[in-house]
Each structure stands twice: as C-alpha cells, then as structure tokens.
Amino acid sequence: MLPIGGFAAGPDITGLTGLVAVAAGDFTGTGVVDFAVVNALENTVTIVANGKPVAAYNVGVNPCAIVIADFNGDGHMDLAGSQRRRQFGEYSAWKRRPYLRAGQ
C-alpha cells in the first residue's frame, strides 16, 4: 500500500554523487523503466537499471539537464542535455544514444 501522497520508497542507488537531474526510460530493452542520472561532479550521465549503474557516458563539463526521446525514429530512447558555462551564463547541448541490450 502506498503512503499518503502516493509515493513509495525506492531502492537506494549507491556510488553516485553530485546528482543534478534524472530521466526515466527503457534503455535496456527489457520493458522495465531505467534511469539516466546526470552527475555534475564527474561530468557524466549514468544509466541505472534494476537499481545498479550499468553504463556511464562522459558528457563534458558542468552537465545540468537531461531529456529523453526517440530523436532519430529508430525505436530506441536517446538522451539529450545541456551543459552550463558558469562564467558566461551560456549553455551548450549534447546528445547520446545509450541503448543497451538486455543483460548488458
């Protein structure tokens, strides 16, 4: 039964710090929701499946946002995000195709 408010506690994901954004999608092709987590301290996006980090991608300095969609129409979720350039107040964009096979 869910607590008042409708949210139940999820699994703890250890080993990730500096988290600033998260997106949910099926990156492993299993039909189960996975997470893409932006880590600003390590300048990476980590794919988390079944509560465990399964892949990490370097996305450049100061990543700050993430969005998922099938940008190229191939049936697989893609990631796009932005980086913040602190001293200039500017942003740049990045895109990755993180599709992983089940069991990978």
RAPE-V749155 format. One record per pair of residues at least 4 apart in sequence whose C-alpha atoms are under 7 Angstrom apart, sorted by the first residue. I is the first residue (numbers start at 1). J is the second residue. D is the distance in Angstrom with one decimal. If there is no record, write none. Layout:
I:J:D, I:J:D
//
This chain:
2:6:5.5, 2:7:6.1, 2:8:5.6, 3:7:6.3, 3:8:6.4, 11:51:6.3, 13:51:5.9, 13:52:6.6, 17:39:6.5, 18:39:5.1, 18:40:5.3, 18:41:5.1, 19:37:6.7, 19:38:5.6, 19:39:4.6, 19:40:6.2, 20:38:5.7, 20:39:6.3, 20:40:6.4, 20:64:6.2, 21:37:6.0, 21:38:5.1, 21:64:6.7, 21:65:5.7, 21:66:6.5, 22:35:6.7, 22:36:5.6, 22:37:4.5, 22:38:6.2, 22:66:6.7, 23:35:5.7, 23:36:5.2, 23:37:6.7, 23:66:6.5, 23:67:6.2, 23:68:6.7, 24:33:6.3, 24:34:5.7, 24:35:4.5, 24:36:6.3, 25:33:5.2, 25:34:5.3, 25:35:6.2, 25:77:7.0, 26:30:6.9, 26:31:6.1, 26:32:5.9, 26:33:4.9, 26:34:5.3, 27:34:6.1, 27:77:6.3, 27:98:6.6, 27:99:5.0, 27:100:5.9, 28:99:6.1, 28:100:4.6, 28:101:5.2, 28:102:5.0, 29:101:6.3, 29:102:5.8, 30:102:5.9, 34:48:5.8, 34:49:4.8, 35:47:5.7, 35:48:5.0, 35:49:6.7, 36:45:6.3, 36:46:5.6, 36:47:4.6, 36:48:6.3, 37:45:5.4, 37:46:5.2, 37:47:6.5, 38:44:6.1, 38:45:4.5, 38:46:6.6, 38:63:6.8, 39:43:5.8, 39:44:5.3, 39:45:6.0, 40:44:6.9, 40:62:5.6, 40:63:5.6, 40:64:6.8, 43:58:6.0, 43:59:5.9, 43:60:5.5, 43:61:5.4, 43:62:6.1, 43:63:6.0, 44:56:6.3, 44:57:5.3, 44:58:4.4, 44:59:5.3, 45:56:5.6, 45:57:5.2, 45:58:6.6, 45:59:6.8, 46:53:6.4, 46:55:5.7, 46:56:4.2, 46:57:6.4, 47:53:5.7, 47:54:5.8, 47:55:5.2, 47:56:6.2, 48:52:5.2, 48:53:4.3, 48:54:5.7, 49:53:6.4, 49:54:6.4, 59:63:6.9, 59:94:6.9, 61:83:6.6, 62:83:5.2, 62:84:5.4, 62:85:7.0, 63:82:5.8, 63:83:4.1, 63:84:6.3, 64:82:5.9, 64:83:5.5, 64:84:6.4, 65:81:5.1, 65:82:5.4, 66:79:6.8, 66:80:5.7, 66:81:4.1, 66:82:6.8, 67:79:5.9, 67:80:5.4, 67:81:6.1, 68:77:6.3, 68:78:5.6, 68:79:4.7, 68:80:6.4, 69:77:5.3, 69:78:5.5, 69:79:6.7, 70:74:6.9, 70:75:6.3, 70:76:5.8, 70:77:4.7, 70:78:5.4, 71:78:6.3, 76:99:6.3, 77:99:6.7, 78:96:6.1, 78:97:4.7, 78:98:6.3, 79:95:5.6, 79:96:5.2, 79:97:6.2, 80:94:5.6, 80:95:4.2, 80:96:6.4, 81:93:5.7, 81:94:5.4, 81:95:6.5, 82:91:6.3, 82:92:5.5, 82:93:4.3, 82:94:5.9, 83:91:5.5, 83:92:5.3, 83:93:6.2, 84:90:6.1, 84:91:4.7, 84:92:6.8, 85:89:5.8, 85:90:5.2, 85:91:5.9, 100:104:6.4
//
